[in-house]
Amino acid sequence: MSEGSDNTAGERVVFAMLVGVTFGAALGTTVLQNITQGIVAGVVVGTLAALVFPAWTDRFFETVTDKLEG
């Protein structure tokens, strides 16, 4: 995200979904033996995490953007 952009709830949810997809793909490949089910589960869990734990998601989002910027 660019400097000065607001960290809206939408950005937080999309970020959590992308993190969920990453972990879900790994989980689906190794445990479920079906990557599609893993990705779907990751999106659901990531979305729920963003909605239930917004402070944790915001901290993780800030940490990632700080690492990517510099």
All heavy atoms as a GROMACS GRO file, in nm:
protein
  509
    1MET      N    1   0.083  -0.117   0.000
    1MET     CA    2   0.000   0.000   0.000
    1MET      C    3   0.088   0.124   0.000
    1MET      O    4   0.196   0.124   0.057
    1MET     CB    5  -0.090   0.001   0.122
    1MET     CG    6  -0.177  -0.123   0.139
    1MET     SD    7  -0.290  -0.141   0.002
    1MET     CE    8  -0.306  -0.316  -0.006
    2SER      N    9   0.039   0.228  -0.059
    2SER     CA   10   0.120   0.349  -0.068
    2SER      C   11   0.119   0.425   0.064
    2SER      O   12   0.032   0.406   0.147
    2SER     CB   13   0.068   0.438  -0.181
    2SER     OG   14  -0.061   0.485  -0.149
    3GLU      N   15   0.217   0.512   0.077
    3GLU     CA   16   0.228   0.591   0.199
    3GLU      C   17   0.110   0.686   0.208
    3GLU      O   18   0.071   0.747   0.111
    3GLU     CB   19   0.359   0.669   0.194
    3GLU     CG   20   0.412   0.705   0.330
    3GLU     CD   21   0.553   0.759   0.317
    3GLU    OE1   22   0.644   0.677   0.298
    3GLU    OE2   23   0.568   0.881   0.324
    4GLY      N   24   0.051   0.695   0.326
    4GLY     CA   25  -0.062   0.785   0.344
    4GLY      C   26  -0.196   0.718   0.317
    4GLY      O   27  -0.299   0.782   0.333
    5SER      N   28  -0.196   0.593   0.276
    5SER     CA   29  -0.325   0.528   0.252
    5SER      C   30  -0.386   0.485   0.384
    5SER      O   31  -0.317   0.452   0.480
    5SER     CB   32  -0.308   0.407   0.159
    5SER     OG   33  -0.236   0.306   0.226
    6ASP      N   34  -0.518   0.490   0.391
    6ASP     CA   35  -0.588   0.450   0.512
    6ASP      C   36  -0.596   0.299   0.518
    6ASP      O   37  -0.618   0.231   0.419
    6ASP     CB   38  -0.729   0.508   0.514
    6ASP     CG   39  -0.728   0.659   0.529
    6ASP    OD1   40  -0.645   0.708   0.607
    6ASP    OD2   41  -0.808   0.725   0.461
    7ASN      N   42  -0.579   0.245   0.639
    7ASN     CA   43  -0.591   0.102   0.661
    7ASN      C   44  -0.737   0.073   0.691
    7ASN      O   45  -0.779   0.068   0.805
    7ASN     CB   46  -0.500   0.057   0.775
    7ASN     CG   47  -0.500  -0.092   0.791
    7ASN    OD1   48  -0.554  -0.164   0.708
    7ASN    ND2   49  -0.440  -0.138   0.897
    8THR      N   50  -0.816   0.055   0.587
    8THR     CA   51  -0.959   0.035   0.604
    8THR      C   52  -0.988  -0.111   0.637
    8THR      O   53  -0.903  -0.198   0.624
    8THR     CB   54  -1.034   0.074   0.476
    8THR    OG1   55  -0.992  -0.012   0.370
    8THR    CG2   56  -1.007   0.218   0.439
    9ALA      N   57  -1.110  -0.134   0.677
    9ALA     CA   58  -1.153  -0.271   0.708
    9ALA      C   59  -1.145  -0.357   0.583
    9ALA      O   60  -1.112  -0.476   0.591
    9ALA     CB   61  -1.294  -0.270   0.764
   10GLY      N   62  -1.172  -0.301   0.468
   10GLY     CA   63  -1.165  -0.376   0.343
   10GLY      C   64  -1.024  -0.425   0.313
   10GLY      O   65  -1.006  -0.540   0.272
   11GLU      N   66  -0.926  -0.338   0.333
   11GLU     CA   67  -0.787  -0.378   0.312
   11GLU      C   68  -0.748  -0.489   0.409
   11GLU      O   69  -0.679  -0.582   0.372
   11GLU     CB   70  -0.693  -0.259   0.332
   11GLU     CG   71  -0.698  -0.157   0.223
   11GLU     CD   72  -0.612  -0.037   0.254
   11GLU    OE1   73  -0.587  -0.010   0.374
   11GLU    OE2   74  -0.568   0.029   0.159
   12ARG      N   75  -0.794  -0.477   0.533
   12ARG     CA   76  -0.762  -0.576   0.635
   12ARG      C   77  -0.821  -0.713   0.598
   12ARG      O   78  -0.755  -0.815   0.609
   12ARG     CB   79  -0.815  -0.531   0.771
   12ARG     CG   80  -0.778  -0.622   0.884
   12ARG     CD   81  -0.830  -0.573   1.017
   12ARG     NE   82  -0.975  -0.577   1.020
   12ARG     CZ   83  -1.054  -0.475   1.048
   12ARG    NH1   84  -1.003  -0.358   1.074
   12ARG    NH2   85  -1.184  -0.489   1.049
   13VAL      N   86  -0.944  -0.714   0.549
   13VAL     CA   87  -1.008  -0.839   0.512
   13VAL      C   88  -0.939  -0.901   0.392
   13VAL      O   89  -0.912  -1.022   0.390
   13VAL     CB   90  -1.159  -0.817   0.487
   13VAL    CG1   91  -1.223  -0.942   0.427
   13VAL    CG2   92  -1.230  -0.780   0.616
   14VAL      N   93  -0.909  -0.820   0.292
   14VAL     CA   94  -0.841  -0.873   0.172
   14VAL      C   95  -0.703  -0.927   0.209
   14VAL      O   96  -0.662  -1.034   0.163
   14VAL     CB   97  -0.832  -0.765   0.062
   14VAL    CG1   98  -0.743  -0.812  -0.052
   14VAL    CG2   99  -0.970  -0.732   0.010
   15PHE      N  100  -0.631  -0.855   0.292
   15PHE     CA  101  -0.500  -0.901   0.338
   15PHE      C  102  -0.513  -1.036   0.409
   15PHE      O  103  -0.436  -1.129   0.382
   15PHE     CB  104  -0.438  -0.796   0.430
   15PHE     CG  105  -0.312  -0.841   0.497
   15PHE    CD1  106  -0.194  -0.850   0.424
   15PHE    CD2  107  -0.311  -0.877   0.630
   15PHE    CE1  108  -0.077  -0.893   0.486
   15PHE    CE2  109  -0.196  -0.918   0.692
   15PHE     CZ  110  -0.078  -0.927   0.619
   16ALA      N  111  -0.609  -1.047   0.500
   16ALA     CA  112  -0.628  -1.172   0.573
   16ALA      C  113  -0.669  -1.285   0.480
   16ALA      O  114  -0.627  -1.400   0.498
   16ALA     CB  115  -0.732  -1.154   0.683
   17MET      N  116  -0.746  -1.255   0.378
   17MET     CA  117  -0.785  -1.357   0.282
   17MET      C  118  -0.663  -1.406   0.204
   17MET      O  119  -0.648  -1.527   0.180
   17MET     CB  120  -0.890  -1.302   0.185
   17MET     CG  121  -1.025  -1.280   0.249
   17MET     SD  122  -1.139  -1.193   0.142
   17MET     CE  123  -1.184  -1.320   0.028
   18LEU      N  124  -0.575  -1.315   0.165
   18LEU     CA  125  -0.455  -1.354   0.092
   18LEU      C  126  -0.362  -1.439   0.178
   18LEU      O  127  -0.304  -1.538   0.130
   18LEU     CB  128  -0.383  -1.231   0.039
   18LEU     CG  129  -0.453  -1.156  -0.072
   18LEU    CD1  130  -0.381  -1.027  -0.104
   18LEU    CD2  131  -0.468  -1.242  -0.195
   19VAL      N  132  -0.348  -1.401   0.304
   19VAL     CA  133  -0.267  -1.482   0.395
   19VAL      C  134  -0.332  -1.620   0.412
   19VAL      O  135  -0.265  -1.722   0.412
   19VAL     CB  136  -0.249  -1.411   0.531
   19VAL    CG1  137  -0.185  -1.503   0.634
   19VAL    CG2  138  -0.166  -1.285   0.514
   20GLY      N  139  -0.465  -1.621   0.424
   20GLY     CA  140  -0.538  -1.746   0.436
   20GLY      C  141  -0.521  -1.835   0.314
   20GLY      O  142  -0.508  -1.957   0.326
   21VAL      N  143  -0.520  -1.776   0.196
   21VAL     CA  144  -0.500  -1.853   0.073
   21VAL      C  145  -0.362  -1.918   0.073
   21VAL      O  146  -0.346  -2.035   0.038
   21VAL     CB  147  -0.518  -1.764  -0.052
   21VAL    CG1  148  -0.463  -1.831  -0.177
   21VAL    CG2  149  -0.664  -1.730  -0.071
   22THR      N  150  -0.262  -1.843   0.116
   22THR     CA  151  -0.125  -1.896   0.120
   22THR      C  152  -0.115  -2.017   0.213
   22THR      O  153  -0.065  -2.123   0.174
   22THR     CB  154  -0.027  -1.787   0.165
   22THR    OG1  155  -0.039  -1.676   0.076
   22THR    CG2  156   0.115  -1.838   0.164
   23PHE      N  157  -0.164  -1.999   0.336
   23PHE     CA  158  -0.158  -2.111   0.430
   23PHE      C  159  -0.254  -2.223   0.390
   23PHE      O  160  -0.225  -2.340   0.410
   23PHE     CB  161  -0.187  -2.063   0.572
   23PHE     CG  162  -0.073  -1.986   0.631
   23PHE    CD1  163  -0.084  -1.850   0.653
   23PHE    CD2  164   0.046  -2.049   0.663
   23PHE    CE1  165   0.021  -1.778   0.707
   23PHE    CE2  166   0.153  -1.978   0.716
   23PHE     CZ  167   0.139  -1.842   0.738
   24GLY      N  168  -0.368  -2.186   0.335
   24GLY     CA  169  -0.466  -2.288   0.291
   24GLY      C  170  -0.412  -2.372   0.178
   24GLY      O  171  -0.438  -2.493   0.172
   25ALA      N  172  -0.339  -2.313   0.086
   25ALA     CA  173  -0.280  -2.390  -0.024
   25ALA      C  174  -0.179  -2.491   0.029
   25ALA      O  175  -0.175  -2.606  -0.015
   25ALA     CB  176  -0.215  -2.297  -0.125
   26ALA      N  177  -0.098  -2.447   0.125
   26ALA     CA  178  -0.001  -2.539   0.185
   26ALA      C  179  -0.072  -2.650   0.261
   26ALA      O  180  -0.037  -2.768   0.250
   26ALA     CB  181   0.094  -2.463   0.277
   27LEU      N  182  -0.173  -2.613   0.340
   27LEU     CA  183  -0.250  -2.711   0.415
   27LEU      C  184  -0.321  -2.808   0.321
   27LEU      O  185  -0.320  -2.929   0.342
   27LEU     CB  186  -0.352  -2.641   0.504
   27LEU     CG  187  -0.450  -2.732   0.578
   27LEU    CD1  188  -0.380  -2.798   0.695
   27LEU    CD2  189  -0.571  -2.655   0.623
   28GLY      N  190  -0.382  -2.754   0.217
   28GLY     CA  191  -0.453  -2.838   0.122
   28GLY      C  192  -0.362  -2.935   0.050
   28GLY      O  193  -0.400  -3.049   0.023
   29THR      N  194  -0.242  -2.892   0.019
   29THR     CA  195  -0.148  -2.978  -0.051
   29THR      C  196  -0.096  -3.089   0.040
   29THR      O  197  -0.088  -3.204  -0.001
   29THR     CB  198  -0.030  -2.896  -0.106
   29THR    OG1  199  -0.082  -2.795  -0.192
   29THR    CG2  200   0.066  -2.983  -0.183
   30THR      N  201  -0.062  -3.054   0.162
   30THR     CA  202   0.003  -3.152   0.250
   30THR      C  203  -0.095  -3.238   0.328
   30THR      O  204  -0.076  -3.359   0.337
   30THR     CB  205   0.096  -3.082   0.350
   30THR    OG1  206   0.022  -2.988   0.426
   30THR    CG2  207   0.209  -3.012   0.278
   31VAL      N  208  -0.198  -3.179   0.384
   31VAL     CA  209  -0.287  -3.254   0.473
   31VAL      C  210  -0.411  -3.306   0.401
   31VAL      O  211  -0.443  -3.425   0.409
   31VAL     CB  212  -0.328  -3.165   0.594
   31VAL    CG1  213  -0.427  -3.237   0.683
   31VAL    CG2  214  -0.205  -3.123   0.673
   32LEU      N  215  -0.480  -3.219   0.331
   32LEU     CA  216  -0.607  -3.257   0.269
   32LEU      C  217  -0.591  -3.329   0.136
   32LEU      O  218  -0.685  -3.389   0.088
   32LEU     CB  219  -0.694  -3.132   0.249
   32LEU     CG  220  -0.730  -3.052   0.374
   32LEU    CD1  221  -0.802  -2.926   0.335
   32LEU    CD2  222  -0.813  -3.137   0.468
   33GLN      N  223  -0.472  -3.319   0.077
   33GLN     CA  224  -0.446  -3.376  -0.055
   33GLN      C  225  -0.537  -3.318  -0.164
   33GLN      O  226  -0.562  -3.380  -0.265
   33GLN     CB  227  -0.459  -3.529  -0.053
   33GLN     CG  228  -0.367  -3.599   0.045
   33GLN     CD  229  -0.220  -3.573   0.016
   33GLN    OE1  230  -0.177  -3.578  -0.098
   33GLN    NE2  231  -0.144  -3.543   0.120
   34ASN      N  232  -0.588  -3.197  -0.139
   34ASN     CA  233  -0.672  -3.128  -0.235
   34ASN      C  234  -0.651  -2.978  -0.216
   34ASN      O  235  -0.700  -2.919  -0.120
   34ASN     CB  236  -0.819  -3.165  -0.214
   34ASN     CG  237  -0.909  -3.108  -0.323
   34ASN    OD1  238  -0.872  -3.014  -0.393
   34ASN    ND2  239  -1.028  -3.164  -0.335
   35ILE      N  240  -0.580  -2.917  -0.308
   35ILE     CA  241  -0.544  -2.776  -0.293
   35ILE      C  242  -0.666  -2.685  -0.296
   35ILE      O  243  -0.670  -2.584  -0.228
   35ILE     CB  244  -0.439  -2.734  -0.398
   35ILE    CG1  245  -0.377  -2.601  -0.360
   35ILE    CG2  246  -0.498  -2.729  -0.536
   35ILE    CD1  247  -0.252  -2.567  -0.436
   36THR      N  248  -0.769  -2.721  -0.372
   36THR     CA  249  -0.888  -2.637  -0.382
   36THR      C  250  -0.958  -2.626  -0.247
   36THR      O  251  -0.996  -2.517  -0.205
   36THR     CB  252  -0.985  -2.692  -0.487
   36THR    OG1  253  -0.915  -2.705  -0.611
   36THR    CG2  254  -1.104  -2.601  -0.506
   37GLN      N  255  -0.973  -2.737  -0.178
   37GLN     CA  256  -1.036  -2.734  -0.046
   37GLN      C  257  -0.952  -2.653   0.052
   37GLN      O  258  -1.005  -2.583   0.137
   37GLN     CB  259  -1.056  -2.875   0.008
   37GLN     CG  260  -1.164  -2.952  -0.063
   37GLN     CD  261  -1.176  -3.094  -0.009
   37GLN    OE1  262  -1.093  -3.138   0.068
   37GLN    NE2  263  -1.281  -3.162  -0.051
   38GLY      N  264  -0.820  -2.663   0.041
   38GLY     CA  265  -0.732  -2.587   0.128
   38GLY      C  266  -0.744  -2.438   0.105
   38GLY      O  267  -0.746  -2.359   0.201
   39ILE      N  268  -0.753  -2.396  -0.020
   39ILE     CA  269  -0.766  -2.254  -0.052
   39ILE      C  270  -0.899  -2.200  -0.001
   39ILE      O  271  -0.904  -2.093   0.059
   39ILE     CB  272  -0.749  -2.230  -0.203
   39ILE    CG1  273  -0.602  -2.254  -0.241
   39ILE    CG2  274  -0.794  -2.091  -0.242
   39ILE    CD1  275  -0.576  -2.250  -0.389
   40VAL      N  276  -1.005  -2.275  -0.022
   40VAL     CA  277  -1.137  -2.231   0.026
   40VAL      C  278  -1.137  -2.220   0.179
   40VAL      O  279  -1.184  -2.121   0.235
   40VAL     CB  280  -1.248  -2.327  -0.022
   40VAL    CG1  281  -1.380  -2.297   0.046
   40VAL    CG2  282  -1.263  -2.317  -0.173
   41ALA      N  283  -1.081  -2.320   0.245
   41ALA     CA  284  -1.073  -2.315   0.391
   41ALA      C  285  -0.987  -2.197   0.436
   41ALA      O  286  -1.021  -2.129   0.534
   41ALA     CB  287  -1.015  -2.446   0.444
   42GLY      N  288  -0.878  -2.169   0.366
   42GLY     CA  289  -0.792  -2.057   0.400
   42GLY      C  290  -0.862  -1.923   0.386
   42GLY      O  291  -0.846  -1.834   0.470
   43VAL      N  292  -0.940  -1.907   0.281
   43VAL     CA  293  -1.015  -1.782   0.262
   43VAL      C  294  -1.117  -1.764   0.374
   43VAL      O  295  -1.130  -1.655   0.430
   43VAL     CB  296  -1.084  -1.780   0.124
   43VAL    CG1  297  -1.184  -1.667   0.114
   43VAL    CG2  298  -0.981  -1.769   0.014
   44VAL      N  299  -1.187  -1.870   0.408
   44VAL     CA  300  -1.288  -1.862   0.514
   44VAL      C  301  -1.222  -1.828   0.648
   44VAL      O  302  -1.266  -1.738   0.720
   44VAL     CB  303  -1.369  -1.993   0.523
   44VAL    CG1  304  -1.457  -1.996   0.647
   44VAL    CG2  305  -1.453  -2.010   0.398
   45VAL      N  306  -1.116  -1.899   0.682
   45VAL     CA  307  -1.048  -1.876   0.809
   45VAL      C  308  -0.985  -1.736   0.812
   45VAL      O  309  -0.993  -1.665   0.913
   45VAL     CB  310  -0.943  -1.985   0.836
   45VAL    CG1  311  -0.855  -1.950   0.953
   45VAL    CG2  312  -1.012  -2.118   0.858
   46GLY      N  313  -0.924  -1.694   0.703
   46GLY     CA  314  -0.864  -1.561   0.696
   46GLY      C  315  -0.968  -1.451   0.712
   46GLY      O  316  -0.945  -1.353   0.783
   47THR      N  317  -1.082  -1.465   0.648
   47THR     CA  318  -1.188  -1.366   0.659
   47THR      C  319  -1.242  -1.360   0.802
   47THR      O  320  -1.260  -1.252   0.858
   47THR     CB  321  -1.302  -1.398   0.561
   47THR    OG1  322  -1.248  -1.405   0.429
   47THR    CG2  323  -1.410  -1.292   0.565
   48LEU      N  324  -1.266  -1.476   0.859
   48LEU     CA  325  -1.315  -1.480   0.997
   48LEU      C  326  -1.213  -1.420   1.094
   48LEU      O  327  -1.250  -1.347   1.186
   48LEU     CB  328  -1.350  -1.622   1.039
   48LEU     CG  329  -1.475  -1.681   0.974
   48LEU    CD1  330  -1.491  -1.827   1.012
   48LEU    CD2  331  -1.598  -1.601   1.012
   49ALA      N  332  -1.086  -1.448   1.073
   49ALA     CA  333  -0.982  -1.393   1.159
   49ALA      C  334  -0.979  -1.241   1.150
   49ALA      O  335  -0.963  -1.172   1.252
   49ALA     CB  336  -0.845  -1.451   1.122
   50ALA      N  337  -0.995  -1.187   1.030
   50ALA     CA  338  -0.994  -1.041   1.013
   50ALA      C  339  -1.113  -0.976   1.081
   50ALA      O  340  -1.103  -0.866   1.133
   50ALA     CB  341  -0.992  -1.006   0.865
   51LEU      N  342  -1.226  -1.045   1.081
   51LEU     CA  343  -1.345  -0.988   1.140
   51LEU      C  344  -1.349  -1.005   1.292
   51LEU      O  345  -1.397  -0.918   1.364
   51LEU     CB  346  -1.470  -1.052   1.078
   51LEU     CG  347  -1.488  -1.024   0.928
   51LEU    CD1  348  -1.605  -1.103   0.874
   51LEU    CD2  349  -1.506  -0.876   0.901
   52VAL      N  350  -1.296  -1.117   1.341
   52VAL     CA  351  -1.301  -1.146   1.484
   52VAL      C  352  -1.184  -1.082   1.558
   52VAL      O  353  -1.199  -1.037   1.672
   52VAL     CB  354  -1.304  -1.299   1.508
   52VAL    CG1  355  -1.296  -1.333   1.655
   52VAL    CG2  356  -1.430  -1.360   1.447
   53PHE      N  357  -1.067  -1.078   1.495
   53PHE     CA  358  -0.946  -1.024   1.558
   53PHE      C  359  -0.891  -0.907   1.478
   53PHE      O  360  -0.781  -0.915   1.422
   53PHE     CB  361  -0.839  -1.132   1.570
   53PHE     CG  362  -0.883  -1.256   1.642
   53PHE    CD1  363  -0.903  -1.374   1.575
   53PHE    CD2  364  -0.903  -1.252   1.779
   53PHE    CE1  365  -0.944  -1.488   1.641
   53PHE    CE2  366  -0.943  -1.365   1.847
   53PHE     CZ  367  -0.965  -1.485   1.778
   54PRO      N  368  -0.963  -0.795   1.472
   54PRO     CA  369  -0.916  -0.684   1.388
   54PRO      C  370  -0.784  -0.621   1.436
   54PRO      O  371  -0.703  -0.580   1.353
   54PRO     CB  372  -1.030  -0.582   1.395
   54PRO     CG  373  -1.107  -0.617   1.517
   54PRO     CD  374  -1.089  -0.764   1.538
   55ALA      N  375  -0.761  -0.616   1.566
   55ALA     CA  376  -0.637  -0.556   1.616
   55ALA      C  377  -0.517  -0.640   1.576
   55ALA      O  378  -0.413  -0.588   1.534
   55ALA     CB  379  -0.643  -0.540   1.767
   56TRP      N  380  -0.528  -0.771   1.590
   56TRP     CA  381  -0.419  -0.861   1.552
   56TRP      C  382  -0.392  -0.851   1.402
   56TRP      O  383  -0.277  -0.845   1.359
   56TRP     CB  384  -0.457  -1.005   1.588
   56TRP     CG  385  -0.354  -1.104   1.545
   56TRP    CD1  386  -0.240  -1.136   1.611
   56TRP    CD2  387  -0.355  -1.182   1.425
   56TRP    NE1  388  -0.170  -1.231   1.539
   56TRP    CE2  389  -0.239  -1.261   1.424
   56TRP    CE3  390  -0.444  -1.194   1.318
   56TRP    CZ2  391  -0.209  -1.348   1.321
   56TRP    CZ3  392  -0.414  -1.282   1.216
   56TRP    CH2  393  -0.297  -1.357   1.219
   57THR      N  394  -0.498  -0.847   1.323
   57THR     CA  395  -0.483  -0.837   1.178
   57THR      C  396  -0.418  -0.705   1.139
   57THR      O  397  -0.332  -0.701   1.051
   57THR     CB  398  -0.620  -0.852   1.109
   57THR    OG1  399  -0.683  -0.970   1.156
   57THR    CG2  400  -0.605  -0.863   0.959
   58ASP      N  401  -0.458  -0.596   1.206
   58ASP     CA  402  -0.396  -0.466   1.178
   58ASP      C  403  -0.247  -0.466   1.209
   58ASP      O  404  -0.167  -0.414   1.132
   58ASP     CB  405  -0.464  -0.355   1.258
   58ASP     CG  406  -0.600  -0.318   1.203
   58ASP    OD1  407  -0.627  -0.347   1.086
   58ASP    OD2  408  -0.680  -0.260   1.280
   59ARG      N  409  -0.209  -0.525   1.322
   59ARG     CA  410  -0.066  -0.532   1.359
   59ARG      C  411   0.012  -0.613   1.256
   59ARG      O  412   0.121  -0.574   1.215
   59ARG     CB  413  -0.049  -0.595   1.497
   59ARG     CG  414  -0.055  -0.499   1.609
   59ARG     CD  415  -0.013  -0.566   1.735
   59ARG     NE  416  -0.089  -0.689   1.750
   59ARG     CZ  417  -0.153  -0.727   1.859
   59ARG    NH1  418  -0.147  -0.656   1.966
   59ARG    NH2  419  -0.222  -0.839   1.861
   60PHE      N  420  -0.043  -0.726   1.216
   60PHE     CA  421   0.024  -0.812   1.117
   60PHE      C  422   0.034  -0.739   0.983
   60PHE      O  423   0.137  -0.743   0.916
   60PHE     CB  424  -0.051  -0.944   1.104
   60PHE     CG  425   0.022  -1.048   1.024
   60PHE    CD1  426   0.152  -1.084   1.056
   60PHE    CD2  427  -0.039  -1.111   0.918
   60PHE    CE1  428   0.220  -1.180   0.982
   60PHE    CE2  429   0.026  -1.208   0.845
   60PHE     CZ  430   0.156  -1.242   0.876
   61PHE      N  431  -0.072  -0.670   0.944
   61PHE     CA  432  -0.074  -0.592   0.820
   61PHE      C  433   0.035  -0.485   0.823
   61PHE      O  434   0.110  -0.468   0.727
   61PHE     CB  435  -0.213  -0.529   0.802
   61PHE     CG  436  -0.226  -0.446   0.678
   61PHE    CD1  437  -0.249  -0.505   0.555
   61PHE    CD2  438  -0.217  -0.308   0.684
   61PHE    CE1  439  -0.261  -0.429   0.440
   61PHE    CE2  440  -0.230  -0.231   0.571
   61PHE     CZ  441  -0.252  -0.292   0.448
   62GLU      N  442   0.045  -0.411   0.935
   62GLU     CA  443   0.147  -0.307   0.949
   62GLU      C  444   0.287  -0.366   0.945
   62GLU      O  445   0.378  -0.309   0.885
   62GLU     CB  446   0.126  -0.229   1.078
   62GLU     CG  447   0.002  -0.143   1.079
   62GLU     CD  448   0.005  -0.036   0.972
   62GLU    OE1  449   0.114   0.020   0.946
   62GLU    OE2  450  -0.101  -0.009   0.914
   63THR      N  451   0.307  -0.479   1.012
   63THR     CA  452   0.438  -0.544   1.011
   63THR      C  453   0.480  -0.582   0.870
   63THR      O  454   0.592  -0.556   0.828
   63THR     CB  455   0.436  -0.670   1.100
   63THR    OG1  456   0.399  -0.631   1.232
   63THR    CG2  457   0.571  -0.738   1.103
   64VAL      N  458   0.389  -0.640   0.796
   64VAL     CA  459   0.420  -0.682   0.658
   64VAL      C  460   0.448  -0.562   0.569
   64VAL      O  461   0.544  -0.562   0.493
   64VAL     CB  462   0.306  -0.770   0.602
   64VAL    CG1  463   0.324  -0.794   0.453
   64VAL    CG2  464   0.300  -0.903   0.675
   65THR      N  465   0.365  -0.458   0.579
   65THR     CA  466   0.389  -0.341   0.493
   65THR      C  467   0.519  -0.271   0.530
   65THR      O  468   0.589  -0.222   0.440
   65THR     CB  469   0.271  -0.240   0.499
   65THR    OG1  470   0.244  -0.208   0.634
   65THR    CG2  471   0.148  -0.298   0.435
   66ASP      N  472   0.554  -0.266   0.658
   66ASP     CA  473   0.682  -0.208   0.698
   66ASP      C  474   0.798  -0.286   0.640
   66ASP      O  475   0.897  -0.228   0.593
   66ASP     CB  476   0.695  -0.203   0.851
   66ASP     CG  477   0.606  -0.096   0.912
   66ASP    OD1  478   0.557  -0.009   0.839
   66ASP    OD2  479   0.586  -0.103   1.036
   67LYS      N  480   0.790  -0.419   0.644
   67LYS     CA  481   0.897  -0.503   0.589
   67LYS      C  482   0.909  -0.486   0.438
   67LYS      O  483   1.018  -0.485   0.383
   67LYS     CB  484   0.872  -0.650   0.620
   67LYS     CG  485   0.870  -0.684   0.767
   67LYS     CD  486   1.007  -0.688   0.825
   67LYS     CE  487   0.997  -0.732   0.969
   67LYS     NZ  488   1.118  -0.713   1.043
   68LEU      N  489   0.796  -0.471   0.371
   68LEU     CA  490   0.799  -0.458   0.225
   68LEU      C  491   0.848  -0.319   0.182
   68LEU      O  492   0.911  -0.307   0.076
   68LEU     CB  493   0.659  -0.482   0.167
   68LEU     CG  494   0.609  -0.625   0.174
   68LEU    CD1  495   0.464  -0.631   0.125
   68LEU    CD2  496   0.696  -0.717   0.092
   69GLU      N  497   0.823  -0.218   0.262
   69GLU     CA  498   0.865  -0.083   0.225
   69GLU      C  499   1.012  -0.056   0.253
   69GLU      O  500   1.071   0.030   0.191
   69GLU     CB  501   0.779   0.020   0.298
   69GLU     CG  502   0.639   0.028   0.243
   69GLU     CD  503   0.553   0.124   0.320
   69GLU    OE1  504   0.600   0.180   0.422
   69GLU    OE2  505   0.439   0.145   0.278
   70GLY      N  506   1.068  -0.125   0.347
   70GLY     CA  507   1.204  -0.084   0.374
   70GLY      C  508   1.287  -0.182   0.442
   70GLY      O  509   1.394  -0.184   0.469
   0.00000   0.00000   0.00000
